[in-house]
Amino acid sequence: MRLTLRTLAALLSYPSEELRSHVPDLRAALAEEAALPRHIRQALEPLLDRLERDEVLESQAAFTDLFDRSRALSLHLFEHVHGDKRERGQAMLDLAEQYMQQGLLLETSELPDHVPVFLEFASCLPRREAMETLAEPAHVLSALEQRLRERGSDYAAVFAAVLALAAAAPDDEALEALQRNAPSDDPARIDEEWEEKAVTFTDAHDMGGPTGFVARMRAKGRAMTAARRSQ
């Protein structure tokens, strides 16, 4: 699973000439590890083919149009929960602390809730822990997959692959809440949305709720610390 997770993280990174030149290696890693069912690996082929075929500038423009210009497709997990509220900062600090406990020091300008960073972290965990970690934000990943499919984007297959590795179905209520409160991509409404109060979730099923993703990540961090101290 480790190579597959790192391959998926690479596919969600900003396209570069280096990424383009290593597409054959990414394809080979997926086939060699065979952590994904064959039909899911095949679903990744359109994206792999495009990244290998298109000019880098063209791939970069497509990536920017999707993930940098649409709040609904943000690759930052906690943005879909907290928006720009102060709670997001604390959630990221907790997540970064877990990375450090596993010996993963961020040497990038990306925030810890950036999906490629999150996938890299999961790749460093034992298989069962990695699956549990991936399953925690399953409803956010599922929402992103659905939104990308609606746009006809080949990036949707990456999120389908992550969900397959997690082997967990997203919570329907949490997914419905995310979809219902998805930010609009209409430029006329962007300023209005930024002025509105950010959506928060108090239901126990929601990502930010008392038993949600943030709480579970914090609990996992405390458990890891306790385990280290007992050794």
Backbone bond lengths (Angstrom), bond angles and torsions (degrees), N, CA, C in turn:
res aa  C-N    CA-C-N  psi(-1)  N-CA   C-N-CA  omega(-1)  CA-C   N-CA-C  phi
1 M - - - 1.462 - - 1.536 112.03 -
2 R 1.326 116.30 -26.86 1.464 120.23 -175.16 1.529 111.98 -59.57
3 L 1.324 116.99 -50.07 1.460 120.03 -179.42 1.518 111.49 -63.67
4 T 1.322 116.22 -37.87 1.459 120.42 -179.47 1.518 111.11 -65.16
5 L 1.328 117.50 -44.32 1.457 120.59 178.59 1.528 111.22 -62.48
6 R 1.322 116.14 -40.19 1.460 118.66 179.94 1.528 111.43 -70.62
7 T 1.311 115.81 -30.94 1.461 119.23 175.21 1.524 110.47 -66.96
8 L 1.333 117.15 -44.04 1.459 121.05 178.69 1.521 111.11 -64.05
9 A 1.333 116.56 -37.66 1.469 120.40 176.26 1.524 110.31 -62.13
10 A 1.319 116.50 -41.95 1.464 120.70 179.07 1.518 111.30 -63.47
11 L 1.331 116.59 -38.79 1.459 120.09 -179.29 1.524 112.47 -67.22
12 L 1.330 117.01 -23.89 1.463 120.65 178.08 1.526 112.64 -95.24
13 S 1.316 116.18 6.21 1.462 119.35 177.24 1.526 109.55 -86.85
14 Y 1.328 115.40 164.10 1.464 120.88 179.97 1.528 109.24 -63.37
15 P 1.319 117.67 126.07 1.470 120.17 -176.28 1.526 112.38 -57.90
16 S 1.317 114.41 141.11 1.456 121.33 179.16 1.525 108.62 -145.37
17 E 1.312 115.18 170.24 1.465 118.85 177.22 1.524 110.36 -65.04
18 E 1.334 115.98 -34.43 1.461 119.80 177.69 1.528 110.85 -63.38
19 L 1.322 116.41 -45.31 1.462 119.92 177.98 1.531 110.47 -60.79
20 R 1.296 115.61 -44.55 1.469 119.93 -179.48 1.532 111.04 -59.60
21 S 1.317 116.93 -42.52 1.460 120.13 -177.15 1.523 112.35 -70.98
22 H 1.340 116.78 -20.53 1.462 120.20 -177.34 1.531 113.45 -101.33
23 V 1.314 117.07 8.35 1.469 119.36 178.00 1.533 111.79 -56.20
24 P 1.324 120.16 -43.03 1.474 119.02 176.74 1.526 112.60 -59.00
25 D 1.327 116.86 -36.64 1.462 120.26 177.99 1.524 111.37 -67.91
26 L 1.324 116.40 -38.34 1.465 120.26 177.95 1.521 110.50 -64.95
27 R 1.300 115.64 -42.95 1.469 120.44 178.59 1.530 110.31 -62.64
28 A 1.321 116.08 -41.97 1.461 120.44 -179.70 1.525 111.20 -66.27
29 A 1.345 117.17 -38.60 1.460 120.66 179.50 1.520 111.22 -63.25
30 L 1.324 116.88 -41.27 1.465 120.66 178.32 1.520 110.91 -62.49
31 A 1.324 116.23 -42.46 1.464 120.51 -178.50 1.527 111.30 -71.41
32 E 1.317 116.87 -39.81 1.464 120.66 -176.56 1.522 111.25 -67.68
33 E 1.320 117.29 -45.38 1.465 119.95 -177.71 1.522 111.43 -76.56
34 A 1.343 116.36 -33.49 1.465 122.01 176.98 1.535 112.30 52.36
35 A 1.331 116.03 38.65 1.465 120.07 177.88 1.516 111.88 -77.45
36 L 1.330 116.31 -19.15 1.457 122.07 179.65 1.525 110.02 -106.19
37 P 1.338 117.33 146.82 1.462 119.56 174.06 1.524 110.45 -58.63
38 R 1.305 115.46 152.57 1.463 120.34 -175.14 1.533 112.44 -57.39
39 H 1.339 117.49 -39.82 1.464 119.04 -176.70 1.524 111.74 -68.10
40 I 1.341 117.39 -28.13 1.462 119.96 177.64 1.525 110.22 -76.76
41 R 1.327 116.36 -36.93 1.467 118.76 174.67 1.523 110.28 -63.19
42 Q 1.317 116.43 -39.52 1.467 119.68 178.85 1.524 111.47 -65.52
43 A 1.343 116.24 -32.99 1.463 119.54 179.28 1.527 111.76 -67.25
44 L 1.326 117.12 -20.60 1.459 120.90 177.29 1.527 112.86 -81.29
45 E 1.318 117.32 -13.79 1.458 120.74 -175.19 1.528 114.40 -60.56
46 P 1.352 119.80 -41.05 1.469 117.94 178.13 1.526 113.31 -57.31
47 L 1.331 116.91 -39.50 1.462 120.05 178.14 1.519 110.50 -69.08
48 L 1.326 116.91 -45.89 1.460 119.99 178.54 1.523 111.19 -59.47
49 D 1.313 116.37 -44.27 1.467 120.89 179.88 1.526 110.92 -61.78
50 R 1.334 116.32 -44.14 1.459 119.93 -177.64 1.523 111.43 -65.97
51 L 1.327 116.79 -43.98 1.464 120.05 -179.81 1.526 111.34 -63.88
52 E 1.331 116.51 -31.07 1.457 120.71 179.30 1.521 111.80 -80.59
53 R 1.331 116.07 -32.26 1.464 121.00 -173.93 1.527 113.28 -87.12
54 D 1.333 116.90 -44.01 1.462 120.84 -172.50 1.529 111.89 -75.51
55 E 1.319 114.65 155.80 1.455 119.90 172.51 1.529 108.96 -64.09
56 V 1.320 115.95 148.11 1.462 120.41 -176.30 1.527 111.28 -59.11
57 L 1.325 117.57 -41.94 1.457 120.24 -179.84 1.527 111.39 -61.00
58 E 1.313 116.58 -36.22 1.454 120.84 178.34 1.528 110.82 -67.03
59 S 1.329 115.99 -42.91 1.462 120.22 178.10 1.526 111.13 -65.94
60 Q 1.322 116.47 -38.16 1.462 120.11 178.71 1.521 111.21 -65.29
61 A 1.321 116.90 -40.01 1.462 120.23 179.33 1.522 110.86 -64.03
62 A 1.343 116.24 -41.29 1.463 120.26 179.27 1.524 110.60 -65.26
63 F 1.321 116.56 -40.46 1.464 121.46 179.41 1.532 110.41 -64.12
64 T 1.320 116.62 -45.63 1.460 121.17 -179.21 1.520 111.59 -63.40
65 D 1.321 117.17 -42.10 1.461 120.77 179.38 1.525 111.30 -60.73
66 L 1.312 116.47 -35.13 1.464 120.09 -179.30 1.516 112.48 -79.35
67 F 1.306 116.46 -61.18 1.452 121.22 -165.21 1.530 115.37 -94.47
68 D 1.321 117.46 -22.66 1.460 119.30 -178.42 1.526 112.87 -98.82
69 R 1.312 116.81 -21.43 1.470 120.28 -176.86 1.516 113.05 -108.93
70 S 1.305 116.73 6.40 1.464 120.38 179.23 1.520 109.15 -131.58
71 R 1.305 116.82 114.31 1.461 120.30 178.34 1.520 110.78 -64.80
72 A 1.325 116.51 -30.48 1.468 120.17 -179.06 1.516 111.77 -67.88
73 L 1.334 117.68 -17.85 1.460 121.98 -178.87 1.531 111.67 -114.05
74 S 1.298 116.82 18.81 1.461 119.95 179.93 1.529 110.78 -54.61
75 L 1.315 116.33 138.33 1.456 121.46 177.77 1.530 111.75 -88.26
76 H 1.323 117.25 13.44 1.453 121.73 176.20 1.528 108.79 -104.11
77 L 1.312 115.69 113.60 1.462 121.51 -172.32 1.519 112.80 -55.95
78 F 1.318 116.89 -46.97 1.459 119.43 -172.99 1.522 113.08 -74.45
79 E 1.320 117.46 -15.60 1.463 118.98 176.18 1.529 110.63 -64.75
80 H 1.331 115.85 -29.30 1.462 119.47 179.55 1.524 111.95 -77.40
81 V 1.320 116.16 -9.20 1.462 120.97 -179.66 1.524 111.52 -108.30
82 H 1.325 115.35 -51.68 1.457 120.05 -172.65 1.521 113.96 -106.49
83 G 1.330 118.48 -10.37 1.452 118.62 -173.31 1.519 109.18 60.46
84 D 1.323 117.09 -129.39 1.466 121.04 178.50 1.529 111.86 -104.32
85 K 1.319 117.20 20.58 1.464 119.76 179.50 1.528 111.24 -70.48
86 R 1.314 115.54 159.06 1.464 121.84 -176.65 1.528 111.99 -60.33
87 E 1.335 117.10 -31.22 1.461 120.87 -179.18 1.517 112.34 -59.26
88 R 1.311 116.94 -27.96 1.461 119.41 -179.71 1.526 110.82 -63.89
89 G 1.332 115.91 -38.23 1.453 119.32 179.70 1.519 112.02 -62.84
90 Q 1.334 117.07 -43.12 1.458 120.25 179.18 1.515 111.01 -65.69
91 A 1.335 116.31 -39.70 1.464 120.11 178.90 1.526 110.51 -61.97
92 M 1.332 117.16 -38.94 1.462 120.23 179.49 1.524 111.38 -69.98
93 L 1.336 116.54 -35.71 1.462 119.03 176.49 1.521 110.94 -63.16
94 D 1.330 116.21 -40.96 1.461 120.22 177.89 1.522 111.12 -63.22
95 L 1.325 115.82 -41.42 1.456 119.93 -179.18 1.531 110.44 -67.96
96 A 1.317 116.10 -42.06 1.468 119.98 178.59 1.525 111.00 -61.92
97 E 1.331 116.60 -36.03 1.458 120.19 178.14 1.524 111.05 -63.87
98 Q 1.326 116.36 -38.92 1.469 119.55 176.66 1.517 110.99 -64.07
99 Y 1.321 116.65 -39.27 1.465 119.52 176.90 1.531 110.20 -58.68
100 M 1.328 115.70 -45.43 1.461 120.15 -178.64 1.527 111.32 -64.30
101 Q 1.331 116.95 -36.95 1.454 120.25 179.49 1.518 111.70 -64.51
102 Q 1.310 116.76 -25.35 1.457 121.06 176.98 1.525 111.92 -94.07
103 G 1.336 116.41 6.60 1.459 120.11 177.72 1.508 113.97 81.29
104 L 1.351 117.19 15.85 1.458 121.00 -179.96 1.517 109.03 -100.20
105 L 1.325 116.99 107.87 1.449 122.48 178.65 1.520 108.53 -100.35
106 L 1.324 115.79 125.29 1.456 120.01 -177.53 1.526 109.98 -72.33
107 E 1.321 115.32 120.12 1.463 121.20 176.83 1.516 108.63 -114.21
108 T 1.315 115.26 43.28 1.450 121.36 -176.96 1.512 108.72 -143.78
109 S 1.318 115.93 160.27 1.457 120.18 177.88 1.519 111.73 -80.42
110 E 1.328 117.58 -7.30 1.453 120.65 -179.36 1.526 111.35 -70.75
111 L 1.320 115.37 150.00 1.454 121.30 177.66 1.527 110.13 -77.47
112 P 1.330 117.83 157.79 1.471 119.98 -176.08 1.524 114.56 -65.15
113 D 1.347 117.69 -20.73 1.462 118.60 180.00 1.524 112.64 -90.36
114 H 1.338 116.78 7.79 1.465 120.98 176.13 1.525 108.53 -68.14
115 V 1.316 118.03 129.50 1.464 121.25 -171.79 1.531 112.91 -54.91
116 P 1.336 121.02 -46.18 1.470 118.70 178.18 1.530 112.84 -59.31
117 V 1.333 117.40 -37.22 1.463 120.90 177.59 1.525 109.93 -65.87
118 F 1.330 116.00 -42.86 1.468 121.78 179.13 1.524 110.32 -60.86
119 L 1.326 117.47 -40.42 1.460 121.15 178.96 1.525 111.49 -68.16
120 E 1.325 116.55 -38.29 1.466 119.95 175.81 1.521 110.23 -61.30
121 F 1.321 116.77 -41.83 1.459 121.24 177.61 1.524 110.42 -60.29
122 A 1.330 116.55 -48.71 1.468 120.47 -179.96 1.520 111.49 -59.43
123 S 1.330 116.86 -32.77 1.466 120.23 -178.69 1.522 112.09 -67.68
124 C 1.325 117.12 -17.94 1.467 121.39 -179.83 1.525 112.50 -88.37
125 L 1.325 117.18 -5.29 1.462 121.61 -175.81 1.522 111.07 -96.33
126 P 1.335 117.44 156.70 1.464 119.97 170.34 1.524 109.75 -57.51
127 R 1.315 116.46 155.01 1.454 121.40 -171.59 1.527 113.55 -51.78
128 R 1.330 117.55 -49.57 1.462 119.70 -177.01 1.527 111.07 -64.44
129 E 1.323 116.77 -42.69 1.462 119.81 178.28 1.520 110.60 -64.88
130 A 1.314 116.52 -37.79 1.461 119.84 178.52 1.525 110.57 -62.56
131 M 1.326 116.97 -43.16 1.460 120.44 179.23 1.524 111.40 -63.05
132 E 1.330 116.42 -42.36 1.463 120.45 179.00 1.522 111.14 -64.50
133 T 1.328 115.90 -40.09 1.463 120.27 179.60 1.518 111.13 -64.77
134 L 1.319 116.99 -43.40 1.463 121.22 179.58 1.526 111.41 -66.48
135 A 1.327 116.24 -31.37 1.464 120.12 -176.87 1.529 112.08 -73.36
136 E 1.320 117.89 -24.16 1.465 120.71 -174.31 1.532 112.81 -60.88
137 P 1.344 119.78 -45.20 1.461 119.25 176.07 1.529 112.38 -97.18
138 A 1.342 117.40 32.67 1.464 120.29 -173.31 1.520 112.25 -58.15
139 H 1.341 117.38 -35.79 1.459 118.73 -178.10 1.529 111.65 -70.85
140 V 1.335 117.46 -31.52 1.463 120.04 175.89 1.521 109.84 -69.45
141 L 1.330 116.62 -45.22 1.462 120.88 178.83 1.519 110.91 -62.39
142 S 1.337 116.77 -39.21 1.456 120.94 179.26 1.525 111.19 -67.02
143 A 1.331 116.30 -39.57 1.464 119.77 177.84 1.523 110.90 -62.45
144 L 1.334 116.27 -41.58 1.460 120.05 178.21 1.525 111.18 -64.82
145 E 1.330 116.48 -40.72 1.462 119.47 177.64 1.523 110.46 -60.26
146 Q 1.318 116.97 -47.13 1.464 120.56 -178.38 1.525 111.63 -62.87
147 R 1.319 116.75 -42.62 1.470 120.02 -179.47 1.525 111.30 -65.57
148 L 1.324 116.68 -37.44 1.461 120.13 178.27 1.526 110.89 -69.07
149 R 1.324 116.62 -38.92 1.467 119.67 177.40 1.527 110.77 -63.30
150 E 1.316 116.60 -39.53 1.460 120.27 178.39 1.517 111.53 -61.79
151 R 1.329 116.63 -28.32 1.464 121.28 178.70 1.530 112.04 -90.60
152 G 1.322 116.52 -0.07 1.460 120.79 -179.56 1.513 112.89 69.77
153 S 1.344 117.39 28.54 1.464 120.83 -176.85 1.523 111.44 -89.24
154 D 1.329 116.12 138.33 1.457 120.40 177.50 1.535 111.92 -73.89
155 Y 1.334 117.91 -9.25 1.466 120.54 175.30 1.522 112.06 -69.77
156 A 1.323 118.09 -17.58 1.466 120.88 179.22 1.524 110.88 -57.80
157 A 1.324 116.74 -33.35 1.462 120.88 -177.75 1.523 112.04 -63.76
158 V 1.345 117.70 -27.75 1.461 120.28 179.22 1.523 109.73 -66.77
159 F 1.318 116.80 -44.14 1.458 120.23 -179.76 1.527 111.32 -69.58
160 A 1.325 116.68 -33.71 1.468 119.45 174.31 1.522 110.30 -62.83
161 A 1.314 116.55 -37.62 1.462 120.91 179.08 1.526 111.29 -67.40
162 V 1.326 117.39 -41.14 1.463 120.50 178.83 1.530 109.96 -62.96
163 L 1.327 116.56 -43.27 1.461 120.18 179.27 1.524 110.89 -64.35
164 A 1.320 116.88 -34.85 1.470 120.17 177.66 1.524 110.52 -65.44
165 L 1.320 117.45 -39.48 1.459 120.90 177.82 1.529 111.24 -66.40
166 A 1.328 115.80 -35.75 1.466 119.91 179.08 1.522 111.50 -69.42
167 A 1.322 116.38 -27.57 1.464 121.81 -179.45 1.527 111.29 53.20
168 A 1.338 115.12 42.47 1.461 119.85 -179.66 1.521 109.21 -142.09
169 A 1.319 115.82 136.97 1.459 120.75 177.74 1.528 109.09 -82.86
170 P 1.334 117.94 140.14 1.465 119.87 179.09 1.518 110.92 -68.65
171 D 1.309 116.26 152.02 1.456 121.71 175.75 1.525 108.53 -66.70
172 D 1.317 117.00 122.76 1.459 121.02 -174.71 1.525 112.64 -61.87
173 E 1.335 116.86 -41.72 1.459 119.67 -178.13 1.528 111.13 -67.19
174 A 1.323 115.86 -42.12 1.464 119.44 179.12 1.521 110.69 -65.83
175 L 1.327 116.89 -40.19 1.460 120.73 178.65 1.523 110.65 -64.76
176 E 1.315 116.23 -42.59 1.467 120.19 179.10 1.526 110.64 -61.52
177 A 1.346 116.23 -41.02 1.470 120.04 179.15 1.521 111.00 -63.10
178 L 1.322 117.00 -42.78 1.463 120.20 178.77 1.521 111.52 -62.78
179 Q 1.316 116.26 -43.78 1.459 120.19 -178.72 1.523 111.11 -67.86
180 R 1.326 115.59 -37.99 1.462 119.72 -179.27 1.523 111.07 -66.67
181 N 1.327 116.74 -33.20 1.462 120.94 -176.48 1.528 112.72 -103.80
182 A 1.317 116.78 18.67 1.467 119.89 -179.43 1.528 110.25 -61.46
183 P 1.327 118.07 134.75 1.470 120.88 177.86 1.526 110.72 -63.51
184 S 1.305 116.03 146.72 1.453 120.70 178.51 1.524 110.50 -78.95
185 D 1.337 115.72 146.82 1.459 120.52 174.21 1.525 111.48 -93.56
186 D 1.322 116.19 2.47 1.458 121.19 178.87 1.528 108.87 -71.24
187 P 1.339 118.66 116.32 1.466 120.60 -177.51 1.523 112.59 -54.84
188 A 1.328 116.78 -30.17 1.458 120.39 -177.85 1.520 112.38 -68.02
189 R 1.353 116.54 -20.00 1.456 120.14 -176.54 1.526 113.80 -106.05
190 I 1.330 117.10 -7.28 1.457 120.19 -174.94 1.522 111.60 -61.55
191 D 1.365 116.87 -48.89 1.458 119.13 -179.36 1.517 111.18 -61.91
192 E 1.315 116.08 -38.96 1.466 120.22 179.86 1.520 111.09 -62.73
193 E 1.329 117.09 -41.52 1.456 120.82 -178.60 1.517 111.91 -67.87
194 W 1.329 116.20 -37.08 1.455 118.64 179.26 1.522 111.40 -65.20
195 E 1.333 116.36 -27.15 1.453 120.05 -179.47 1.518 112.06 -81.69
196 E 1.339 117.30 -20.57 1.453 120.94 -178.78 1.529 110.39 -76.47
197 K 1.307 115.55 158.57 1.459 120.70 176.95 1.518 109.26 -64.40
198 A 1.325 116.61 133.34 1.464 119.86 -179.93 1.519 110.16 -64.07
199 V 1.333 115.39 146.42 1.455 120.62 -179.84 1.520 109.99 -69.08
200 T 1.326 116.28 133.24 1.454 120.67 172.44 1.502 108.31 -125.35
201 F 1.320 116.53 155.61 1.447 121.19 -177.12 1.516 109.60 -119.17
202 T 1.304 116.81 131.55 1.447 120.60 178.58 1.510 111.84 -115.32
203 D 1.316 117.42 -10.43 1.456 120.72 177.97 1.520 109.61 -67.96
204 A 1.294 116.95 143.78 1.469 120.84 -176.72 1.503 112.46 -62.70
205 H 1.349 117.09 -20.30 1.466 119.45 -178.49 1.520 111.79 -83.05
206 D 1.339 117.43 -16.49 1.451 119.66 -171.35 1.511 111.89 -81.94
207 M 1.328 113.88 159.24 1.456 120.52 -172.43 1.519 112.33 -59.89
208 G 1.309 117.46 -37.96 1.438 120.03 -177.27 1.506 113.73 -96.08
209 G 1.322 118.57 2.90 1.452 122.17 -176.59 1.516 112.22 -74.91
210 P 1.324 116.54 178.73 1.468 120.77 -174.93 1.514 114.05 -61.40
211 T 1.329 118.23 -24.81 1.458 119.78 175.53 1.524 110.17 -118.63
212 G 1.323 116.16 21.39 1.461 120.89 -176.87 1.513 113.06 -84.93
213 F 1.326 114.98 -167.55 1.463 122.18 -175.00 1.525 111.83 -58.05
214 V 1.323 117.10 -47.69 1.454 120.20 -177.11 1.526 110.54 -61.65
215 A 1.348 116.36 -46.84 1.462 119.78 -179.81 1.526 111.36 -62.73
216 R 1.325 117.04 -39.41 1.466 119.92 -178.88 1.522 110.78 -68.76
217 M 1.335 117.24 -37.83 1.452 119.73 177.95 1.531 110.15 -64.90
218 R 1.333 116.39 -39.41 1.465 119.09 178.29 1.525 110.61 -65.30
219 A 1.327 116.01 -42.85 1.464 119.84 179.63 1.518 110.95 -63.46
220 K 1.323 116.43 -39.13 1.463 120.06 178.86 1.525 110.60 -64.58
221 G 1.337 115.73 -39.02 1.452 119.40 178.11 1.516 111.71 -62.77
222 R 1.342 117.06 -41.83 1.460 120.02 178.08 1.525 110.96 -65.14
223 A 1.343 116.62 -37.77 1.463 120.38 179.75 1.522 110.69 -65.99
224 M 1.339 116.85 -40.09 1.464 120.25 178.82 1.525 110.78 -63.98
225 T 1.346 115.46 -41.31 1.460 119.29 179.41 1.524 111.24 -63.73
226 A 1.338 116.33 -43.15 1.464 120.77 179.47 1.511 111.11 -63.26
227 A 1.332 116.96 -39.54 1.453 121.22 -179.57 1.515 111.07 -65.35
228 R 1.339 116.07 -39.69 1.469 119.42 179.42 1.542 111.10 -66.18
229 R 1.328 115.91 -38.25 1.454 120.01 -177.99 1.522 111.56 -69.76
230 S 1.341 116.77 -28.81 1.458 120.70 -178.11 1.516 112.98 -80.50
231 Q 1.345 115.80 -11.98 1.466 119.44 -177.76 1.527 110.82 -77.76
